[in-house]
Amino acid sequence: MDLQENKNLVFENVKKAARSVNRLDSDINIVAVTKTVDSETAALLIDTGVQHIAENRVDKFLDKYQALHKRPVKWHLIGTLQRRKVKDVINFVDYFHALDSVKLAAEIQKRAEKPINCFLQVNISEEESKHGFKIDEVEDALDQMTAFDKVIITGLMTMAPLDATSEEINAIFNKTNLLRQRLENQKRLHMPLKNLSMGMSNDYQIAIQNGSTFVRIGTSFFK
Protein backbone atom coordinates (compact mmCIF):
# COMPACT_ATOMS: atom_id res chain seq x y z
CA MET A 1 0.00 0.00 0.00
CA ASP A 2 1.60 3.26 -1.19
CA LEU A 3 -0.43 6.02 0.44
CA GLN A 4 1.21 8.87 -1.47
CA GLU A 5 0.67 7.13 -4.81
CA ASN A 6 -2.94 6.32 -3.96
CA LYS A 7 -3.60 9.87 -2.77
CA ASN A 8 -2.12 11.33 -5.94
CA LEU A 9 -4.27 9.05 -8.10
CA VAL A 10 -7.48 9.93 -6.24
CA PHE A 11 -6.78 13.65 -6.45
CA GLU A 12 -5.92 13.40 -10.16
CA ASN A 13 -9.14 11.47 -10.87
CA VAL A 14 -11.13 14.12 -9.01
CA LYS A 15 -9.49 16.82 -11.11
CA LYS A 16 -10.28 14.97 -14.35
CA ALA A 17 -13.91 14.39 -13.34
CA ALA A 18 -14.34 18.06 -12.42
CA ARG A 19 -12.80 19.32 -15.63
CA SER A 20 -14.98 16.99 -17.71
CA VAL A 21 -17.98 19.09 -16.66
CA ASN A 22 -16.18 22.46 -16.47
CA ARG A 23 -15.93 22.51 -12.69
CA LEU A 24 -12.98 23.56 -10.53
CA ASP A 25 -11.43 20.70 -8.61
CA SER A 26 -10.83 23.16 -5.77
CA ASP A 27 -14.62 23.20 -5.23
CA ILE A 28 -14.57 19.50 -4.30
CA ASN A 29 -13.64 18.33 -0.80
CA ILE A 30 -12.00 14.92 -0.73
CA VAL A 31 -12.93 13.21 2.54
CA ALA A 32 -10.79 10.21 3.51
CA VAL A 33 -12.82 7.52 5.26
CA THR A 34 -10.37 5.90 7.68
CA LYS A 35 -12.63 3.32 9.33
CA THR A 36 -10.53 0.38 8.10
CA VAL A 37 -7.14 1.68 9.30
CA ASP A 38 -5.55 2.63 12.60
CA SER A 39 -4.63 6.14 13.74
CA GLU A 40 -1.01 5.74 12.67
CA THR A 41 -2.02 4.97 9.09
CA ALA A 42 -4.52 7.82 9.11
CA ALA A 43 -1.72 10.16 10.28
CA LEU A 44 0.47 9.02 7.39
CA LEU A 45 -2.37 9.74 4.97
CA ILE A 46 -2.77 13.24 6.42
CA ASP A 47 0.95 13.73 5.80
CA THR A 48 0.34 13.16 2.07
CA GLY A 49 -1.89 16.24 1.97
CA VAL A 50 -5.37 14.95 2.85
CA GLN A 51 -7.32 17.63 4.73
CA HIS A 52 -10.57 15.84 5.66
CA ILE A 53 -10.92 12.71 7.82
CA ALA A 54 -14.14 10.71 8.30
CA GLU A 55 -15.38 7.92 10.55
CA ASN A 56 -18.78 6.23 10.57
CA ARG A 57 -18.89 5.06 14.20
CA VAL A 58 -18.76 7.26 17.27
CA ASP A 59 -16.23 5.14 19.15
CA LYS A 60 -13.83 5.01 16.20
CA PHE A 61 -14.31 8.72 15.58
CA LEU A 62 -13.39 9.53 19.18
CA ASP A 63 -10.33 7.26 19.05
CA LYS A 64 -9.04 8.95 15.89
CA TYR A 65 -9.89 12.42 17.16
CA GLN A 66 -8.04 11.87 20.42
CA ALA A 67 -4.96 10.67 18.56
CA LEU A 68 -4.97 13.19 15.73
CA HIS A 69 -6.95 16.29 16.75
CA LYS A 70 -3.86 18.49 16.69
CA ARG A 71 -3.47 17.80 12.99
CA PRO A 72 -4.80 20.51 10.61
CA VAL A 73 -7.78 18.56 9.29
CA LYS A 74 -11.57 18.80 9.26
CA TRP A 75 -13.46 16.04 11.08
CA HIS A 76 -16.45 14.29 9.51
CA LEU A 77 -18.92 11.88 11.10
CA ILE A 78 -20.61 10.04 8.24
CA GLY A 79 -22.51 7.18 9.85
CA THR A 80 -25.85 6.82 11.60
CA LEU A 81 -25.85 8.66 14.93
CA GLN A 82 -28.01 7.51 17.83
CA ARG A 83 -29.55 10.35 19.83
CA ARG A 84 -28.09 9.05 23.10
CA LYS A 85 -24.56 9.40 21.67
CA VAL A 86 -24.91 12.95 20.36
CA LYS A 87 -23.56 14.48 23.60
CA ASP A 88 -20.39 12.36 23.37
CA VAL A 89 -19.28 13.43 19.93
CA ILE A 90 -21.07 16.36 18.36
CA ASN A 91 -18.79 19.12 19.61
CA PHE A 92 -15.76 17.50 17.99
CA VAL A 93 -17.46 17.29 14.58
CA ASP A 94 -16.96 19.79 11.74
CA TYR A 95 -19.40 18.06 9.37
CA PHE A 96 -22.12 15.52 10.13
CA HIS A 97 -23.31 13.69 7.02
CA ALA A 98 -26.24 11.58 8.24
CA LEU A 99 -28.97 13.80 9.70
CA ASP A 100 -31.94 11.51 9.22
CA SER A 101 -34.66 12.71 11.62
CA VAL A 102 -36.08 15.86 13.17
CA LYS A 103 -35.61 14.30 16.62
CA LEU A 104 -31.90 13.88 15.95
CA ALA A 105 -31.68 17.53 14.85
CA ALA A 106 -33.38 18.55 18.10
CA GLU A 107 -30.83 16.59 20.12
CA ILE A 108 -27.95 18.20 18.22
CA GLN A 109 -29.50 21.60 18.91
CA LYS A 110 -29.64 20.72 22.61
CA ARG A 111 -26.08 19.43 22.90
CA ALA A 112 -24.06 21.53 20.43
CA GLU A 113 -21.89 24.33 21.77
CA LYS A 114 -21.31 25.69 18.27
CA PRO A 115 -23.17 25.57 14.94
CA ILE A 116 -22.68 22.16 13.30
CA ASN A 117 -22.58 21.76 9.52
CA CYS A 118 -25.06 18.98 8.76
CA PHE A 119 -26.06 17.17 5.59
CA LEU A 120 -29.67 16.09 5.43
CA GLN A 121 -29.67 12.43 4.46
CA VAL A 122 -32.10 11.70 1.64
CA ASN A 123 -33.07 8.22 0.47
CA ILE A 124 -33.41 9.05 -3.22
CA SER A 125 -33.25 5.39 -4.27
CA GLU A 126 -35.96 4.52 -1.69
CA GLU A 127 -34.12 1.41 -0.50
CA GLU A 128 -35.72 -0.14 2.57
CA SER A 129 -32.29 -0.80 4.10
CA LYS A 130 -31.19 2.84 3.95
CA HIS A 131 -31.81 5.62 6.44
CA GLY A 132 -32.84 9.08 5.34
CA PHE A 133 -35.82 11.16 4.31
CA LYS A 134 -37.90 10.33 1.28
CA ILE A 135 -38.24 13.17 -1.19
CA ASP A 136 -41.80 13.96 -0.17
CA GLU A 137 -40.74 14.22 3.50
CA VAL A 138 -37.87 16.66 3.05
CA GLU A 139 -39.63 20.02 2.97
CA ASP A 140 -41.71 19.37 6.08
CA ALA A 141 -38.61 18.21 7.95
CA LEU A 142 -36.68 21.31 6.97
CA ASP A 143 -39.58 23.53 8.03
CA GLN A 144 -39.46 21.96 11.48
CA MET A 145 -35.68 22.41 11.70
CA THR A 146 -35.65 26.14 11.00
CA ALA A 147 -35.94 26.73 14.75
CA PHE A 148 -32.55 25.07 15.34
CA ASP A 149 -29.77 27.66 14.99
CA LYS A 150 -27.04 25.14 15.90
CA VAL A 151 -28.06 22.83 13.04
CA ILE A 152 -26.76 24.33 9.80
CA ILE A 153 -28.11 22.39 6.82
CA THR A 154 -25.14 22.82 4.51
CA GLY A 155 -26.50 20.39 1.93
CA LEU A 156 -27.87 16.93 1.10
CA MET A 157 -26.27 13.51 1.38
CA THR A 158 -27.26 10.40 -0.52
CA MET A 159 -25.85 7.03 -1.55
CA ALA A 160 -26.52 4.93 -4.62
CA PRO A 161 -27.20 1.19 -4.27
CA LEU A 162 -24.01 -0.89 -4.40
CA ASP A 163 -25.35 -2.93 -7.32
CA ALA A 164 -26.58 0.04 -9.36
CA THR A 165 -25.45 0.52 -12.94
CA SER A 166 -23.63 3.67 -14.02
CA GLU A 167 -26.84 4.93 -15.59
CA GLU A 168 -28.80 4.34 -12.39
CA ILE A 169 -26.12 6.02 -10.28
CA ASN A 170 -26.09 9.00 -12.62
CA ALA A 171 -29.89 9.33 -12.39
CA ILE A 172 -29.88 9.16 -8.56
CA PHE A 173 -27.13 11.76 -8.21
CA ASN A 174 -28.72 14.07 -10.78
CA LYS A 175 -32.07 13.85 -8.97
CA THR A 176 -30.36 14.72 -5.68
CA ASN A 177 -28.68 17.76 -7.19
CA LEU A 178 -31.95 19.01 -8.66
CA LEU A 179 -33.61 18.59 -5.25
CA ARG A 180 -30.77 20.51 -3.59
CA GLN A 181 -31.13 23.38 -6.05
CA ARG A 182 -34.88 23.59 -5.44
CA LEU A 183 -34.44 23.60 -1.67
CA GLU A 184 -31.65 26.17 -1.81
CA ASN A 185 -33.91 28.53 -3.71
CA GLN A 186 -36.50 28.33 -0.91
CA LYS A 187 -34.00 30.18 1.36
CA ARG A 188 -34.83 28.78 4.78
CA LEU A 189 -33.09 30.16 7.86
CA HIS A 190 -29.83 28.34 8.78
CA MET A 191 -30.04 26.30 5.58
CA PRO A 192 -27.62 27.42 2.86
CA LEU A 193 -27.96 24.03 1.09
CA LYS A 194 -25.06 24.71 -1.25
CA ASN A 195 -23.31 21.34 -0.86
CA LEU A 196 -23.78 17.73 -1.85
CA SER A 197 -22.17 14.80 -0.04
CA MET A 198 -22.30 11.93 -2.48
CA GLY A 199 -19.86 9.60 -4.14
CA MET A 200 -17.59 6.89 -2.73
CA SER A 201 -14.65 4.96 -4.15
CA ASN A 202 -16.78 3.17 -6.76
CA ASP A 203 -18.80 6.14 -8.00
CA TYR A 204 -17.20 9.45 -6.94
CA GLN A 205 -16.40 10.49 -10.50
CA ILE A 206 -20.07 10.19 -11.48
CA ALA A 207 -20.99 12.12 -8.33
CA ILE A 208 -18.64 14.97 -9.22
CA GLN A 209 -20.15 15.16 -12.68
CA ASN A 210 -23.52 15.66 -10.95
CA GLY A 211 -22.45 18.47 -8.63
CA SER A 212 -21.04 16.70 -5.58
CA THR A 213 -18.87 18.95 -3.41
CA PHE A 214 -17.88 16.32 -0.81
CA VAL A 215 -16.79 12.82 -1.88
CA ARG A 216 -16.24 10.16 0.79
CA ILE A 217 -13.41 7.87 -0.26
CA GLY A 218 -11.93 4.96 1.68
CA THR A 219 -10.96 1.93 -0.40
CA SER A 220 -9.10 3.90 -3.08
CA PHE A 221 -6.71 5.33 -0.48
CA PHE A 222 -5.93 2.03 1.24
CA LYS A 223 -5.85 -0.60 -1.50
Buried (B, 14 or more C-beta within 10 A) or exposed (E): EEBEEBBEBBBEBBBEBBEEEEBEBEEBBBBBBBBEBEBEBBBBBBEBEBEBBBBBBBEBBBBBBEBBEEBEBBBBBBBBBEBEBBEBBBEBBBBBBBBBBBEBBBBBBEBBEEBBBBBBBBBBBEEEEBBBBEEEEBBEBBEEBEEBEBBBBBBBBBBBEEEBEEEEBBBBBBBBBEBBEEBBEEEBEBBEBEBBBBBBBBBBBBBBBBBBBBBBBBEBBBE
